[in-house]
Amino acid sequence: MVVGVDGFSADRWKKLSDAERIEHCRMAAREADAYAELARPELQTVYKDLAAQWHMLASEIERVMIQRLAAQ
């Protein structure tokens, strides 16, 4: 088992509901945005890009979740 940041792992991710995954992604995006504010100027863009990726992942999980619910 590979353990990531703050002890978070793929095994734990697998057990989360879609809503929990969306919230986790949004939280990670907010954190990356906060890091961007604190980062050296040459790293701010990287953190902002990371935040955007977390937002996109949350949106995609939400889109798929809604599609799956609509198909039921």
PyMOL Python script that loads the backbone (N, CA, C, O; Angstrom):
from pymol import cmd

cmd.read_pdbstr("""\
ATOM      1  N   MET A   1       0.847  -1.182   0.000  1.00  0.00           N
ATOM      2  CA  MET A   1       0.000   0.000   0.000  1.00  0.00           C
ATOM      3  C   MET A   1       0.888   1.239   0.000  1.00  0.00           C
ATOM      4  O   MET A   1       1.816   1.355   0.801  1.00  0.00           O
ATOM      5  N   VAL A   2       0.592   2.152  -0.900  1.00  0.00           N
ATOM      6  CA  VAL A   2       1.314   3.410  -0.973  1.00  0.00           C
ATOM      7  C   VAL A   2       0.523   4.453  -0.190  1.00  0.00           C
ATOM      8  O   VAL A   2      -0.674   4.637  -0.411  1.00  0.00           O
ATOM      9  N   VAL A   3       1.202   5.124   0.717  1.00  0.00           N
ATOM     10  CA  VAL A   3       0.560   6.156   1.531  1.00  0.00           C
ATOM     11  C   VAL A   3       1.028   7.510   1.029  1.00  0.00           C
ATOM     12  O   VAL A   3       2.222   7.753   0.855  1.00  0.00           O
ATOM     13  N   GLY A   4       0.056   8.388   0.799  1.00  0.00           N
ATOM     14  CA  GLY A   4       0.365   9.701   0.264  1.00  0.00           C
ATOM     15  C   GLY A   4       0.415  10.760   1.346  1.00  0.00           C
ATOM     16  O   GLY A   4       0.703  10.479   2.509  1.00  0.00           O
ATOM     17  N   VAL A   5       0.130  11.970   0.938  1.00  0.00           N
ATOM     18  CA  VAL A   5       0.153  13.129   1.822  1.00  0.00           C
ATOM     19  C   VAL A   5      -0.836  12.928   2.965  1.00  0.00           C
ATOM     20  O   VAL A   5      -1.953  12.455   2.753  1.00  0.00           O
ATOM     21  N   ASP A   6      -0.426  13.285   4.159  1.00  0.00           N
ATOM     22  CA  ASP A   6      -1.282  13.201   5.341  1.00  0.00           C
ATOM     23  C   ASP A   6      -1.829  11.801   5.575  1.00  0.00           C
ATOM     24  O   ASP A   6      -2.910  11.652   6.144  1.00  0.00           O
ATOM     25  N   GLY A   7      -1.110  10.782   5.150  1.00  0.00           N
ATOM     26  CA  GLY A   7      -1.536   9.410   5.376  1.00  0.00           C
ATOM     27  C   GLY A   7      -2.648   8.951   4.448  1.00  0.00           C
ATOM     28  O   GLY A   7      -3.175   7.853   4.625  1.00  0.00           O
ATOM     29  N   PHE A   8      -3.016   9.757   3.468  1.00  0.00           N
ATOM     30  CA  PHE A   8      -4.084   9.391   2.549  1.00  0.00           C
ATOM     31  C   PHE A   8      -3.556   8.350   1.575  1.00  0.00           C
ATOM     32  O   PHE A   8      -2.423   8.463   1.105  1.00  0.00           O
ATOM     33  N   SER A   9      -4.357   7.338   1.265  1.00  0.00           N
ATOM     34  CA  SER A   9      -3.904   6.266   0.384  1.00  0.00           C
ATOM     35  C   SER A   9      -4.943   5.944  -0.683  1.00  0.00           C
ATOM     36  O   SER A   9      -6.105   6.337  -0.582  1.00  0.00           O
ATOM     37  N   ALA A  10      -4.504   5.229  -1.695  1.00  0.00           N
ATOM     38  CA  ALA A  10      -5.416   4.786  -2.750  1.00  0.00           C
ATOM     39  C   ALA A  10      -6.484   3.860  -2.172  1.00  0.00           C
ATOM     40  O   ALA A  10      -7.633   3.885  -2.611  1.00  0.00           O
ATOM     41  N   ASP A  11      -6.106   3.050  -1.194  1.00  0.00           N
ATOM     42  CA  ASP A  11      -7.087   2.172  -0.553  1.00  0.00           C
ATOM     43  C   ASP A  11      -8.187   2.985   0.123  1.00  0.00           C
ATOM     44  O   ASP A  11      -9.362   2.627   0.047  1.00  0.00           O
ATOM     45  N   ARG A  12      -7.817   4.056   0.771  1.00  0.00           N
ATOM     46  CA  ARG A  12      -8.814   4.921   1.425  1.00  0.00           C
ATOM     47  C   ARG A  12      -9.690   5.596   0.371  1.00  0.00           C
ATOM     48  O   ARG A  12     -10.906   5.688   0.544  1.00  0.00           O
ATOM     49  N   TRP A  13      -9.086   6.068  -0.714  1.00  0.00           N
ATOM     50  CA  TRP A  13      -9.826   6.726  -1.799  1.00  0.00           C
ATOM     51  C   TRP A  13     -10.889   5.784  -2.357  1.00  0.00           C
ATOM     52  O   TRP A  13     -12.021   6.188  -2.623  1.00  0.00           O
ATOM     53  N   LYS A  14     -10.503   4.526  -2.527  1.00  0.00           N
ATOM     54  CA  LYS A  14     -11.400   3.524  -3.093  1.00  0.00           C
ATOM     55  C   LYS A  14     -12.666   3.354  -2.249  1.00  0.00           C
ATOM     56  O   LYS A  14     -13.723   3.013  -2.779  1.00  0.00           O
ATOM     57  N   LYS A  15     -12.561   3.589  -0.951  1.00  0.00           N
ATOM     58  CA  LYS A  15     -13.685   3.398  -0.027  1.00  0.00           C
ATOM     59  C   LYS A  15     -14.596   4.617   0.083  1.00  0.00           C
ATOM     60  O   LYS A  15     -15.672   4.532   0.674  1.00  0.00           O
ATOM     61  N   LEU A  16     -14.174   5.759  -0.484  1.00  0.00           N
ATOM     62  CA  LEU A  16     -14.971   6.980  -0.389  1.00  0.00           C
ATOM     63  C   LEU A  16     -16.138   6.954  -1.379  1.00  0.00           C
ATOM     64  O   LEU A  16     -16.036   6.383  -2.465  1.00  0.00           O
ATOM     65  N   SER A  17     -17.224   7.570  -0.991  1.00  0.00           N
ATOM     66  CA  SER A  17     -18.340   7.763  -1.927  1.00  0.00           C
ATOM     67  C   SER A  17     -17.938   8.850  -2.915  1.00  0.00           C
ATOM     68  O   SER A  17     -16.953   9.559  -2.711  1.00  0.00           O
ATOM     69  N   ASP A  18     -18.716   8.972  -3.990  1.00  0.00           N
ATOM     70  CA  ASP A  18     -18.434  10.038  -4.963  1.00  0.00           C
ATOM     71  C   ASP A  18     -18.489  11.407  -4.291  1.00  0.00           C
ATOM     72  O   ASP A  18     -17.641  12.263  -4.543  1.00  0.00           O
ATOM     73  N   ALA A  19     -19.493  11.610  -3.434  1.00  0.00           N
ATOM     74  CA  ALA A  19     -19.625  12.905  -2.758  1.00  0.00           C
ATOM     75  C   ALA A  19     -18.403  13.195  -1.885  1.00  0.00           C
ATOM     76  O   ALA A  19     -17.934  14.332  -1.826  1.00  0.00           O
ATOM     77  N   GLU A  20     -17.897  12.179  -1.218  1.00  0.00           N
ATOM     78  CA  GLU A  20     -16.698  12.362  -0.386  1.00  0.00           C
ATOM     79  C   GLU A  20     -15.471  12.642  -1.241  1.00  0.00           C
ATOM     80  O   GLU A  20     -14.618  13.448  -0.868  1.00  0.00           O
ATOM     81  N   ARG A  21     -15.383  11.979  -2.386  1.00  0.00           N
ATOM     82  CA  ARG A  21     -14.260  12.235  -3.302  1.00  0.00           C
ATOM     83  C   ARG A  21     -14.307  13.664  -3.829  1.00  0.00           C
ATOM     84  O   ARG A  21     -13.280  14.338  -3.913  1.00  0.00           O
ATOM     85  N   ILE A  22     -15.507  14.121  -4.184  1.00  0.00           N
ATOM     86  CA  ILE A  22     -15.669  15.491  -4.667  1.00  0.00           C
ATOM     87  C   ILE A  22     -15.229  16.474  -3.596  1.00  0.00           C
ATOM     88  O   ILE A  22     -14.494  17.419  -3.883  1.00  0.00           O
ATOM     89  N   GLU A  23     -15.670  16.260  -2.370  1.00  0.00           N
ATOM     90  CA  GLU A  23     -15.294  17.159  -1.273  1.00  0.00           C
ATOM     91  C   GLU A  23     -13.782  17.136  -1.041  1.00  0.00           C
ATOM     92  O   GLU A  23     -13.171  18.180  -0.817  1.00  0.00           O
ATOM     93  N   HIS A  24     -13.186  15.955  -1.096  1.00  0.00           N
ATOM     94  CA  HIS A  24     -11.731  15.842  -0.902  1.00  0.00           C
ATOM     95  C   HIS A  24     -10.997  16.630  -1.995  1.00  0.00           C
ATOM     96  O   HIS A  24     -10.037  17.344  -1.706  1.00  0.00           O
ATOM     97  N   CYS A  25     -11.445  16.503  -3.241  1.00  0.00           N
ATOM     98  CA  CYS A  25     -10.813  17.226  -4.350  1.00  0.00           C
ATOM     99  C   CYS A  25     -10.942  18.732  -4.169  1.00  0.00           C
ATOM    100  O   CYS A  25      -9.992  19.482  -4.398  1.00  0.00           O
ATOM    101  N   ARG A  26     -12.115  19.157  -3.761  1.00  0.00           N
ATOM    102  CA  ARG A  26     -12.322  20.595  -3.563  1.00  0.00           C
ATOM    103  C   ARG A  26     -11.477  21.122  -2.406  1.00  0.00           C
ATOM    104  O   ARG A  26     -10.965  22.240  -2.462  1.00  0.00           O
ATOM    105  N   MET A  27     -11.334  20.318  -1.368  1.00  0.00           N
ATOM    106  CA  MET A  27     -10.491  20.701  -0.240  1.00  0.00           C
ATOM    107  C   MET A  27      -9.025  20.818  -0.701  1.00  0.00           C
ATOM    108  O   MET A  27      -8.321  21.760  -0.339  1.00  0.00           O
ATOM    109  N   ALA A  28      -8.592  19.851  -1.495  1.00  0.00           N
ATOM    110  CA  ALA A  28      -7.220  19.883  -2.005  1.00  0.00           C
ATOM    111  C   ALA A  28      -7.011  21.108  -2.901  1.00  0.00           C
ATOM    112  O   ALA A  28      -5.939  21.712  -2.883  1.00  0.00           O
ATOM    113  N   ALA A  29      -8.019  21.470  -3.674  1.00  0.00           N
ATOM    114  CA  ALA A  29      -7.926  22.661  -4.526  1.00  0.00           C
ATOM    115  C   ALA A  29      -7.798  23.924  -3.676  1.00  0.00           C
ATOM    116  O   ALA A  29      -6.988  24.803  -3.972  1.00  0.00           O
ATOM    117  N   ARG A  30      -8.602  24.002  -2.622  1.00  0.00           N
ATOM    118  CA  ARG A  30      -8.509  25.174  -1.729  1.00  0.00           C
ATOM    119  C   ARG A  30      -7.126  25.240  -1.086  1.00  0.00           C
ATOM    120  O   ARG A  30      -6.551  26.318  -0.937  1.00  0.00           O
ATOM    121  N   GLU A  31      -6.604  24.087  -0.709  1.00  0.00           N
ATOM    122  CA  GLU A  31      -5.279  24.050  -0.089  1.00  0.00           C
ATOM    123  C   GLU A  31      -4.203  24.495  -1.080  1.00  0.00           C
ATOM    124  O   GLU A  31      -3.311  25.265  -0.723  1.00  0.00           O
ATOM    125  N   ALA A  32      -4.284  24.019  -2.311  1.00  0.00           N
ATOM    126  CA  ALA A  32      -3.304  24.412  -3.327  1.00  0.00           C
ATOM    127  C   ALA A  32      -3.391  25.915  -3.603  1.00  0.00           C
ATOM    128  O   ALA A  32      -2.368  26.572  -3.797  1.00  0.00           O
ATOM    129  N   ASP A  33      -4.613  26.458  -3.619  1.00  0.00           N
ATOM    130  CA  ASP A  33      -4.768  27.912  -3.786  1.00  0.00           C
ATOM    131  C   ASP A  33      -4.109  28.664  -2.630  1.00  0.00           C
ATOM    132  O   ASP A  33      -3.462  29.690  -2.837  1.00  0.00           O
ATOM    133  N   ALA A  34      -4.278  28.148  -1.414  1.00  0.00           N
ATOM    134  CA  ALA A  34      -3.658  28.788  -0.249  1.00  0.00           C
ATOM    135  C   ALA A  34      -2.134  28.709  -0.344  1.00  0.00           C
ATOM    136  O   ALA A  34      -1.440  29.668  -0.006  1.00  0.00           O
ATOM    137  N   TYR A  35      -1.619  27.579  -0.801  1.00  0.00           N
ATOM    138  CA  TYR A  35      -0.165  27.445  -0.974  1.00  0.00           C
ATOM    139  C   TYR A  35       0.337  28.439  -2.011  1.00  0.00           C
ATOM    140  O   TYR A  35       1.421  29.002  -1.861  1.00  0.00           O
ATOM    141  N   ALA A  36      -0.452  28.656  -3.067  1.00  0.00           N
ATOM    142  CA  ALA A  36      -0.050  29.607  -4.115  1.00  0.00           C
ATOM    143  C   ALA A  36       0.147  31.001  -3.537  1.00  0.00           C
ATOM    144  O   ALA A  36       1.065  31.721  -3.931  1.00  0.00           O
ATOM    145  N   GLU A  37      -0.713  31.375  -2.607  1.00  0.00           N
ATOM    146  CA  GLU A  37      -0.601  32.692  -1.978  1.00  0.00           C
ATOM    147  C   GLU A  37       0.687  32.828  -1.162  1.00  0.00           C
ATOM    148  O   GLU A  37       1.240  33.921  -1.036  1.00  0.00           O
ATOM    149  N   LEU A  38       1.150  31.719  -0.616  1.00  0.00           N
ATOM    150  CA  LEU A  38       2.332  31.736   0.251  1.00  0.00           C
ATOM    151  C   LEU A  38       3.634  31.427  -0.496  1.00  0.00           C
ATOM    152  O   LEU A  38       4.728  31.661   0.018  1.00  0.00           O
ATOM    153  N   ALA A  39       3.498  30.901  -1.707  1.00  0.00           N
ATOM    154  CA  ALA A  39       4.671  30.423  -2.447  1.00  0.00           C
ATOM    155  C   ALA A  39       5.502  31.572  -3.012  1.00  0.00           C
ATOM    156  O   ALA A  39       5.033  32.698  -3.177  1.00  0.00           O
ATOM    157  N   ARG A  40       6.742  31.237  -3.296  1.00  0.00           N
ATOM    158  CA  ARG A  40       7.607  32.170  -4.015  1.00  0.00           C
ATOM    159  C   ARG A  40       6.970  32.435  -5.380  1.00  0.00           C
ATOM    160  O   ARG A  40       6.285  31.568  -5.923  1.00  0.00           O
ATOM    161  N   PRO A  41       7.189  33.615  -5.930  1.00  0.00           N
ATOM    162  CA  PRO A  41       6.552  33.983  -7.205  1.00  0.00           C
ATOM    163  C   PRO A  41       6.751  32.946  -8.318  1.00  0.00           C
ATOM    164  O   PRO A  41       5.837  32.701  -9.104  1.00  0.00           O
ATOM    165  N   GLU A  42       7.923  32.346  -8.385  1.00  0.00           N
ATOM    166  CA  GLU A  42       8.185  31.385  -9.468  1.00  0.00           C
ATOM    167  C   GLU A  42       7.426  30.069  -9.291  1.00  0.00           C
ATOM    168  O   GLU A  42       7.369  29.268 -10.223  1.00  0.00           O
ATOM    169  N   LEU A  43       6.845  29.831  -8.120  1.00  0.00           N
ATOM    170  CA  LEU A  43       6.077  28.603  -7.877  1.00  0.00           C
ATOM    171  C   LEU A  43       4.568  28.832  -7.807  1.00  0.00           C
ATOM    172  O   LEU A  43       3.800  27.870  -7.789  1.00  0.00           O
ATOM    173  N   GLN A  44       4.143  30.065  -7.768  1.00  0.00           N
ATOM    174  CA  GLN A  44       2.717  30.349  -7.632  1.00  0.00           C
ATOM    175  C   GLN A  44       1.884  29.745  -8.766  1.00  0.00           C
ATOM    176  O   GLN A  44       0.814  29.188  -8.523  1.00  0.00           O
ATOM    177  N   THR A  45       2.364  29.854  -9.974  1.00  0.00           N
ATOM    178  CA  THR A  45       1.627  29.316 -11.120  1.00  0.00           C
ATOM    179  C   THR A  45       1.463  27.804 -11.010  1.00  0.00           C
ATOM    180  O   THR A  45       0.413  27.264 -11.361  1.00  0.00           O
ATOM    181  N   VAL A  46       2.478  27.132 -10.534  1.00  0.00           N
ATOM    182  CA  VAL A  46       2.401  25.676 -10.391  1.00  0.00           C
ATOM    183  C   VAL A  46       1.314  25.298  -9.393  1.00  0.00           C
ATOM    184  O   VAL A  46       0.529  24.382  -9.643  1.00  0.00           O
ATOM    185  N   TYR A  47       1.265  25.994  -8.271  1.00  0.00           N
ATOM    186  CA  TYR A  47       0.227  25.704  -7.278  1.00  0.00           C
ATOM    187  C   TYR A  47      -1.160  26.047  -7.813  1.00  0.00           C
ATOM    188  O   TYR A  47      -2.121  25.325  -7.546  1.00  0.00           O
ATOM    189  N   LYS A  48      -1.272  27.132  -8.558  1.00  0.00           N
ATOM    190  CA  LYS A  48      -2.568  27.500  -9.139  1.00  0.00           C
ATOM    191  C   LYS A  48      -3.006  26.467 -10.172  1.00  0.00           C
ATOM    192  O   LYS A  48      -4.188  26.133 -10.262  1.00  0.00           O
ATOM    193  N   ASP A  49      -2.049  25.961 -10.951  1.00  0.00           N
ATOM    194  CA  ASP A  49      -2.367  24.899 -11.914  1.00  0.00           C
ATOM    195  C   ASP A  49      -2.822  23.627 -11.190  1.00  0.00           C
ATOM    196  O   ASP A  49      -3.758  22.955 -11.623  1.00  0.00           O
ATOM    197  N   LEU A  50      -2.157  23.314 -10.102  1.00  0.00           N
ATOM    198  CA  LEU A  50      -2.534  22.144  -9.305  1.00  0.00           C
ATOM    199  C   LEU A  50      -3.950  22.316  -8.762  1.00  0.00           C
ATOM    200  O   LEU A  50      -4.741  21.374  -8.793  1.00  0.00           O
ATOM    201  N   ALA A  51      -4.270  23.490  -8.274  1.00  0.00           N
ATOM    202  CA  ALA A  51      -5.621  23.767  -7.776  1.00  0.00           C
ATOM    203  C   ALA A  51      -6.643  23.581  -8.893  1.00  0.00           C
ATOM    204  O   ALA A  51      -7.707  23.002  -8.676  1.00  0.00           O
ATOM    205  N   ALA A  52      -6.321  24.067 -10.077  1.00  0.00           N
ATOM    206  CA  ALA A  52      -7.232  23.920 -11.216  1.00  0.00           C
ATOM    207  C   ALA A  52      -7.454  22.455 -11.561  1.00  0.00           C
ATOM    208  O   ALA A  52      -8.569  22.057 -11.897  1.00  0.00           O
ATOM    209  N   GLN A  53      -6.406  21.655 -11.480  1.00  0.00           N
ATOM    210  CA  GLN A  53      -6.534  20.214 -11.754  1.00  0.00           C
ATOM    211  C   GLN A  53      -7.442  19.537 -10.728  1.00  0.00           C
ATOM    212  O   GLN A  53      -8.268  18.700 -11.093  1.00  0.00           O
ATOM    213  N   TRP A  54      -7.299  19.890  -9.452  1.00  0.00           N
ATOM    214  CA  TRP A  54      -8.166  19.334  -8.406  1.00  0.00           C
ATOM    215  C   TRP A  54      -9.613  19.736  -8.670  1.00  0.00           C
ATOM    216  O   TRP A  54     -10.519  18.915  -8.523  1.00  0.00           O
ATOM    217  N   HIS A  55      -9.843  20.996  -9.062  1.00  0.00           N
ATOM    218  CA  HIS A  55     -11.199  21.448  -9.387  1.00  0.00           C
ATOM    219  C   HIS A  55     -11.765  20.662 -10.571  1.00  0.00           C
ATOM    220  O   HIS A  55     -12.930  20.264 -10.555  1.00  0.00           O
ATOM    221  N   MET A  56     -10.942  20.439 -11.594  1.00  0.00           N
ATOM    222  CA  MET A  56     -11.402  19.682 -12.759  1.00  0.00           C
ATOM    223  C   MET A  56     -11.748  18.248 -12.386  1.00  0.00           C
ATOM    224  O   MET A  56     -12.739  17.706 -12.874  1.00  0.00           O
ATOM    225  N   LEU A  57     -10.946  17.628 -11.530  1.00  0.00           N
ATOM    226  CA  LEU A  57     -11.229  16.265 -11.098  1.00  0.00           C
ATOM    227  C   LEU A  57     -12.543  16.215 -10.326  1.00  0.00           C
ATOM    228  O   LEU A  57     -13.355  15.316 -10.544  1.00  0.00           O
ATOM    229  N   ALA A  58     -12.756  17.166  -9.431  1.00  0.00           N
ATOM    230  CA  ALA A  58     -14.017  17.226  -8.676  1.00  0.00           C
ATOM    231  C   ALA A  58     -15.200  17.377  -9.632  1.00  0.00           C
ATOM    232  O   ALA A  58     -16.220  16.707  -9.471  1.00  0.00           O
ATOM    233  N   SER A  59     -15.067  18.239 -10.609  1.00  0.00           N
ATOM    234  CA  SER A  59     -16.148  18.463 -11.572  1.00  0.00           C
ATOM    235  C   SER A  59     -16.434  17.215 -12.400  1.00  0.00           C
ATOM    236  O   SER A  59     -17.590  16.898 -12.679  1.00  0.00           O
ATOM    237  N   GLU A  60     -15.394  16.524 -12.784  1.00  0.00           N
ATOM    238  CA  GLU A  60     -15.572  15.307 -13.588  1.00  0.00           C
ATOM    239  C   GLU A  60     -16.225  14.190 -12.766  1.00  0.00           C
ATOM    240  O   GLU A  60     -17.110  13.496 -13.265  1.00  0.00           O
ATOM    241  N   ILE A  61     -15.804  14.012 -11.532  1.00  0.00           N
ATOM    242  CA  ILE A  61     -16.431  13.014 -10.661  1.00  0.00           C
ATOM    243  C   ILE A  61     -17.907  13.359 -10.482  1.00  0.00           C
ATOM    244  O   ILE A  61     -18.765  12.477 -10.526  1.00  0.00           O
ATOM    245  N   GLU A  62     -18.198  14.635 -10.282  1.00  0.00           N
ATOM    246  CA  GLU A  62     -19.583  15.075 -10.105  1.00  0.00           C
ATOM    247  C   GLU A  62     -20.409  14.828 -11.374  1.00  0.00           C
ATOM    248  O   GLU A  62     -21.554  14.384 -11.293  1.00  0.00           O
ATOM    249  N   ARG A  63     -19.830  15.115 -12.536  1.00  0.00           N
ATOM    250  CA  ARG A  63     -20.525  14.899 -13.806  1.00  0.00           C
ATOM    251  C   ARG A  63     -20.879  13.429 -13.985  1.00  0.00           C
ATOM    252  O   ARG A  63     -22.006  13.097 -14.352  1.00  0.00           O
ATOM    253  N   VAL A  64     -19.922  12.557 -13.727  1.00  0.00           N
ATOM    254  CA  VAL A  64     -20.145  11.115 -13.875  1.00  0.00           C
ATOM    255  C   VAL A  64     -21.178  10.628 -12.857  1.00  0.00           C
ATOM    256  O   VAL A  64     -22.027   9.800 -13.184  1.00  0.00           O
ATOM    257  N   MET A  65     -21.109  11.132 -11.643  1.00  0.00           N
ATOM    258  CA  MET A  65     -22.055  10.751 -10.610  1.00  0.00           C
ATOM    259  C   MET A  65     -23.480  11.122 -11.039  1.00  0.00           C
ATOM    260  O   MET A  65     -24.404  10.319 -10.907  1.00  0.00           O
ATOM    261  N   ILE A  66     -23.647  12.334 -11.548  1.00  0.00           N
ATOM    262  CA  ILE A  66     -24.968  12.798 -11.992  1.00  0.00           C
ATOM    263  C   ILE A  66     -25.478  11.955 -13.157  1.00  0.00           C
ATOM    264  O   ILE A  66     -26.657  11.603 -13.196  1.00  0.00           O
ATOM    265  N   GLN A  67     -24.613  11.633 -14.092  1.00  0.00           N
ATOM    266  CA  GLN A  67     -24.999  10.776 -15.217  1.00  0.00           C
ATOM    267  C   GLN A  67     -25.458   9.407 -14.716  1.00  0.00           C
ATOM    268  O   GLN A  67     -26.472   8.874 -15.167  1.00  0.00           O
ATOM    269  N   ARG A  68     -24.707   8.861 -13.790  1.00  0.00           N
ATOM    270  CA  ARG A  68     -25.040   7.531 -13.264  1.00  0.00           C
ATOM    271  C   ARG A  68     -26.402   7.574 -12.539  1.00  0.00           C
ATOM    272  O   ARG A  68     -27.211   6.658 -12.686  1.00  0.00           O
ATOM    273  N   LEU A  69     -26.647   8.627 -11.766  1.00  0.00           N
ATOM    274  CA  LEU A  69     -27.927   8.754 -11.061  1.00  0.00           C
ATOM    275  C   LEU A  69     -29.075   8.933 -12.038  1.00  0.00           C
ATOM    276  O   LEU A  69     -30.161   8.392 -11.830  1.00  0.00           O
ATOM    277  N   ALA A  70     -28.840   9.692 -13.106  1.00  0.00           N
ATOM    278  CA  ALA A  70     -29.890   9.931 -14.094  1.00  0.00           C
ATOM    279  C   ALA A  70     -30.244   8.653 -14.857  1.00  0.00           C
ATOM    280  O   ALA A  70     -31.377   8.493 -15.312  1.00  0.00           O
ATOM    281  N   ALA A  71     -29.282   7.753 -14.996  1.00  0.00           N
ATOM    282  CA  ALA A  71     -29.492   6.510 -15.730  1.00  0.00           C
ATOM    283  C   ALA A  71     -30.253   5.470 -14.913  1.00  0.00           C
ATOM    284  O   ALA A  71     -30.717   4.467 -15.454  1.00  0.00           O
ATOM    285  N   GLN A  72     -30.377   5.708 -13.623  1.00  0.00           N
ATOM    286  CA  GLN A  72     -31.060   4.732 -12.762  1.00  0.00           C
ATOM    287  C   GLN A  72     -32.545   4.805 -12.897  1.00  0.00           C
ATOM    288  O   GLN A  72     -33.263   4.051 -12.240  1.00  0.00           O
TER     289      GLN A  72
END
""", "prot")
cmd.dss("prot")
cmd.show_as("cartoon", "prot")
cmd.util.cbc("prot")
cmd.orient("prot")
